């Protein structure tokens, strides 16, 4: 059975005609639809009247008594960096162990597809962008969105002030850098919202893994993530006052990024385990957002591929995506269905999806978050 499922997963991966880029950039408010009633987070029989919270508490108590921890493997979308600081902080502070979990955090990379890792059983839980998950779901992969960590998009279009790009309308006639691979759809939406034709009114070019094209004047505007490339520009010596920024959130064309997802089969047998994982993760994210400098240090201790200063910069910017201004910090991990719908609509409109996304309880659910936070 596992062999058959593995082969199916590989075949499905080969059939994917439009891959999504790595979860961070290549270089490195709430709605009224919040659910208010907790739903079952562990399988029960007709004779079992216990609530999900009761079940979770019982499991944790049993684990504490026996000393046995449940193994959980988390697959990241990119290399260890502050983009994932909440999980590393939760691990370092023992929050997973407190919930009876032995956590293993697998780093991602350009050759690792989180959806494939989870679908094939290499990992139990994955981190990916919502648009990427929607693509795999549309191809019949049994995957379920079970938590939304980033509440805002991190994508910017950045230009030097002397390029004269103060508004999106000023992009007409300009050369714009994009990483493509799934990162271009917000740009397409931004252009159309300002009556610009992406094929006639601008020149879109492939952007490399650095910001050199912008620095050297090869493009008028470049893609940048708030937590990575924008910081690299500042670190290169360019003053913030010498840069103009177009923010996808402000423009109303944002697509959601980092979310948590699981195999639809796995979650059926592990509802309680996932709820415990989510509880610990939310605690880790809360601590990380409250003290991003400490969080940046925690991530740096795990992987020193970038400087401590850059990890801390990233941590501060990531905190703004997880708990944006005006967002209730007690709702970390909350899924805003209006934002999910906008992401799905843009993904379909600009060709990532061949058919409109099917958003049901089977594909996107908040019930585990409700249980974890109740």
N, C-alpha and C positions, 0 to 999 in steps of 0.2 A: 504493500500500500504506500509506504513512504517512498519507495523507488518510483512508483507510478506518479505520485504527486510531484516528486522532484523533476521528473522528465517533463511533466506538464508545465511546471513552472518555468523550466528553461525554454520550452517551446513558446510559451506566452511571452517571455522576455524577447525572443527573437522576432516575434510578430509586432513588437512595439515599434511603430514607424516614426514616432516623434519623441525622442528621449527628453527627459527633463534634466536641467543642469544640476550640479551639486547643490546641497542645501544651503550652504552659505554662498557668497559670491565666488566666482572662479579664483579670486586672489586669496585667498587663504584657505457714541461711546456705547457703552453697554446698551442692550436693547431691553424692551419690556417683555420679551418672550422667555425669560428665565423660568425654568421648570421649578415648581415649589414642592413637589411631593417626591419623596425618595422611592425608588423602585428596587426590585429585587436584584441584589448583586451576587447572589450565590444560588445555585439550583436548590429548590426545595421540593418536597413531596407534598401531596395534599394534606398529609397529616402533620406537616411541619409548619408551625405558625410563627417561627422566629423571623425577625426583621434582618435585613442585610447588615445593619450595624451590630446586631446581636451576634450574627454569624462571624463577622470580622473580629469582634472582641473575643469570642470563644476561641477562634483560631490563634490569635495572638497570645492568649493566656496559655493555650496548650503548647505553643511553640516555646514560650518562656519556660514552661515546666520541663519540657524534654530537651531543650537546647538545640533542637533541629531546625535549620533554616530552609525555607523554600527557595530553590534556585530560580532566578529571573535574569534573562539576557536582554539588554537594551541595545539596539542598533542605532547609532548616530548617523546623520546624513553627511557629516564631514569630519575632518580631523579634530582632535581635542582642542577646544578653544572656548572662550567665554560665551559663545553662542549657546552652549549647553551647560552653563555654569550651575544651574539649579540641580541637575542630577549629580554633578561632582560634589557639590556642597552637601547634598543629602547623604551621599556615600561617606564623605569625610567625617560628617558629624554623627554618623551611626543611625540616621533616621530609618534607613531600610532595615537594618538589623533590629531596630525597635519594633518594626512591623513584621518581624519574622522572615525577612528576605535576605538572601545572599545575592547581591547584585553584581552582575558582570556588565561593564559598559564597553561595547565594541566600537572602535573608531571607524568612521567612514572614509571615503576617498573617491577619486574620480572614477575608479573601476568598481565601485560598490553601489549597488542599487538597494536601498533599504526595503522597498516593497518586495523585492525578490528574496531577500534574506528572511523576512518575516513569513512570506508565503511558503517558502520551502522549509521552514522550521529551524533555520540556523539561529534565529533570534525570536524571542517571544513578543517583544514590543519594539516599535520603530519610531523614528523621528523623520518626518519628511515635510515637504511643502504641500499645502492643500491641493494646488493645481496638479501636482504630480500624482497624488493619491487618486484624484478624480479620474485621471487618465487611465490608471491601472484598473480602477473599479469599472470604468466604461468598457474594458476589454474582458470583463467577467471574472477578474481576480476577486476572491472572497476576502476582502479586507474591509475593516470598519474603523472609521474615525471615532476616537474615544476621548479626545481632549485637545483643546486649542491653547497652546502656550503663548504664541505671539498674537497680540490683539491688533497690531498695526503692520503695515508693509514697511520694509526697511529700504526699499528701492528709491533712489534719487537720480535725477539727471543734473549733472554739475557742469558748469561752464565758468570760464574766466569772465570777470565783469566787462572786460574790453570787447567781448564778443557781442555784447548788447542784448543778451537773452534774459530779459526781466520777467517775461510771462511765456506761457507755452506757445502763444501765437507768434512770438518772436523766433520760434524754431524754423519758420518758413525759409527755405533756401539754405539751411544749415546742414552740416555733416554731423551725424549722431552715432556714437559708438554703442553697440549692444553686444552682450555675450551670447545672445540667442539661446537655443537649447531650452526654451521655456521662460527666459527672462525678458522676452520682447513684448509680451502681450499687454502689459501695463503701458508700455511706450505706444503701442498701436492705439490703445484706448485713449491715451492722453492726446495724441494727434487728432483722432477723429472728433473728440470732444471739442476741439478748437478748430474744426473745419479744415484740417490739413490732411492731404492724401499721402499716406506713407510711401507710395511708389512714385509720386510726382512732385510733391512739395518739399521733400527732404531727401537726404542721402543717408541711408542706414548702412553702416560698415561693421565688420567683425571687430570687436574689441578684444585685446589680448588680456593677459593675466596681470598686467600692471596698469598704472595710470599715465604711463609715458606718452601715450598718444595725445592726451589732453595737455600735459605739461609741455610737450614739444610743438603743440599747435596743429597736430595732424587731424584732430577732430574739434568741432566747435563745442560739443557737449558730450559728456561721457557718463556711462552708467556707474553708479557707486552705491554701495550699501552704507547705511548710516554708521554701522559698527565696524566697518573695515576700510574700504577704499577712501571714504571721505577723511578718515583719520590719517590714512597714508599721505593724502595730499597735504594736510596740515603738517605732518611730520617732515615732509619734503621741504618745508620752509615757506610754502604759500600761505599768506595770511587769509583768515576767514573773510575779511573785508574785501578781498580780491576775488571772491568766488560768488557766483549766483547759483541758487539751488531751486529746482522744481521738485516738490514733494508729492508723491502719488496719493498720499492720504488727503492732503489739502486739495488736490485736484479732483477728488472723488472717483478715482479709478484704481484704488488699491486692491490688490489680491493678497489673501492671507498666506502666510508662510508656515513656520514651524508648528506642526501638530503632532499628536501621538496617535498611533494606529496599531491595530492588532489583526491577526487572522480571525475571521469570523468563526472558524472551527475551534480555535484555541480558546477564545473568550467564553464559549459555551461551558467549558469545563473549568474555567479559571476566573470566574467573575470576582470572587472574594480576593483572590491573589492580586488581580489588577487593581481593585479598590485599595488594597493595602499599599501597593506600589504607588498609586496616585497620591494617597495621603502623604507618604514620605516625600514624594517629589514636590508636592505643593509646599511643604515645609522648607525644603531646600531652596526652592525658587523664592519664597518669601524672604528667607535670610539673605540670599544672594542679592536681591533687589534692594534690600534695606542697607546692605553694606557691600557695594560692588567692588570696593578696593580689596576687601578680604576675599571676596569671591574670585577676583582676578588672580590673586596670589594662589588660591587653591588650585585653579586650573593650571597656572604656571608650574606648580609643583608636579602636576601630572605630565605635562608636555611643555618643553621649552623651545619649541620650534619658532616662536616669535618672542619678542622681548616682554618683560614683565609690564613695562609701561603700556605697551600696546594691548596686552591682555586686560589691563585695568581700564584702558579707554574703551575697549570693546564691552566690558562688563557694564560700564556706566550707560552705554548706548543701548545695550540689550535690555537693561532694566526699563528703559523708556518704551520698549515694545511690549514687554510683559505686563507692566503696570503703567500704562500711559497716563498723562495728565487727565485728571477727572475720573479715572477708573478706580473702582472699589478694589483695594488690594486683597480683600477677603475672597475675591472671585478669580484668583489666579487659576488658569486652566479652563475657564468658562468658554463655552462655544456660542458665539453670536451668530444665529442662523441667518440673519440678514446679510452679514459679511460673508458667510459661506455661500449664500445664494449669489451675491455679486461676483464672487470669485468664479463660481460655476458658470454664470451667465457670460462673463468675459472670456472664459476658456472656450466656451462653445462659439461665441460670436467671432472670435479671431482664429478658429481652426484647431485649437488643441484637442477639443472633443468633437467627434463626428455627430453626436446626438446630444440633446440637453441632458445634463446630469440628473440621475435619479437620486433625490435626497429623501431617504426614508430612515426609519429607526434602524434598519439593517445596514445602512451605509454611513450614517452620522448619528451618534447618540450622545446624550448628555446624562443618561441615567447613572452611570458610574461616578461621574463628577458630583452629581447631586448626593449620592450616598457617601462619597468620600468627604464632602464638606458639610454634611448635616450633623 
